[in-house]
Amino acid sequence: MKRYARLPLSSATLLLALAPATLAGQTEGQAADAPLSIGVIDLDAAAFGSPAGQALAQQLTDFQQELAAELQARQDAVRAVELRVAEADSLTVDERRVLEREYQDALTAFQRYQQDKQEEAAALQTDGRERIRAELAPVIEAIQAELGYDLILNATSPIIILFSERVDITPLVIDRLAAEDPGGA
């Protein structure tokens, strides 16, 4: 069995964009009283194994490697200023303040850079999820139409991916509630 790299995105987030989709009508030739047809998909495996999922995994890996190197360099620069502050016993009060200000500025710049990169990573993930959704949704819908599934479930979570009107029992429940109501409220 092929293993897929896990991406730092949740299937629940991906599913919100995919599901549940209501299937308009029934597959041609499918009788209303025919047994329900249910399909199951491991959405995580499909997403992570898709070309868009593989591309996102590579983008995130590359981004994380570049970020780790840059963060280390910036952190080293902040530490160098911090060491200069710690060793500045012979400086005047004004010189020490200037050095401490330099340290605070370097620390603030480091934290801003880190926050900006976190936002960039989140945007990269969001764009990647959209590409995956755009790739998966039509394939799942085509398989549903081709094989006549009334219900498609996610194998790893209790989330419905697609469903047809045949599985919706709402009208039946309403009819039975009305039949049980003696006052005809």
Salt bridges, closest charged atoms under 4 A:
ASP44 OD2 - ARG6 NH1 3.46
GLU70 OE2 - ARG74 NE 2.72
ASP94 OD1 - ARG97 NH1 3.39
GLU100 OE2 - ARG96 NE 3.41
GLU102 OE1 - ARG84 NH2 3.03
ASP105 OD1 - ARG101 NH2 3.21
GLU120 OE1 - LYS117 NZ 3.04
GLU130 OE1 - ARG133 NE 3.56
ASP150 OD2 - ARG166 NH2 2.76
